[in-house]
């Protein structure tokens, strides 16, 4: 059995053996990679890319990244892979040659509110995205309340926006999007339709995804501790990486036709 996985780990189920009938959805930070002090400081192990490449082929292309990151971030970290992707919490998506998403928010009130805050506290980091903006306070967790107050005040002037809490990050995003909604979109696509969905994530931002896959007869898998609606759990990102490697090895052999969205496809 993979280290970090037990039959009743944390009082929950162990992840199942992956089969060719599954569709696999994966968060990035805290899941595929360990959380780092700064978003750009994460390290992607070579075995992660190798496992994802093998699983993408074994599952006929039904492997997608569902993340709060931008597409540019994910493509850089997982190069040379070019996987199906729901980024910015579902505000943007990519499947094969198709991509799209919701309209960008009018963020000027947020930027105006953040400017003096960032000047006073350089340990904070703002991360502009295509559809929203994230404020990281990992280097100054004592400033969480101050960050929240500034963003909540600014949001009164940004129609269609909401504040999302993550691990030492507050994110302004469109109200109409979520990781669960992104997974539902994928499950209605021919590449994913009829498969048993698994979604693996570590954060409160992943909870909507757990609910969706379990409503479709699949399984949510929580990485790490903490309350969750997922029914299964893995101890840590290293435990997940070991599970992915084991699944890739077990599924090696005759493969389904490879989807056009694989390595290097544009």
Secondary structure, DSSP 8 states (H G I E B T S, - for coil): --TT--TTGGGSB------TTEEEEE--BTTTB---SSGGG----HHHHHHHHHHHHHTTT-EEEE-SS-HHHHHHHTTT---EEEEGGGTEEEETTEEEE------HHHHHHHHHHHHH-TT-EEEE-SS-EEEE-GGGGGGHHHHHHHHHHHHTTSTTEEEEEETTEEEEEETT--HHHHHHHHHTSTTTTTSEEEEEE-SGGGHHHHHHHHHTT-EEEEESSS--S-SEEESSHHHHHHHHHHHHHHH-SS-----TTSTT--
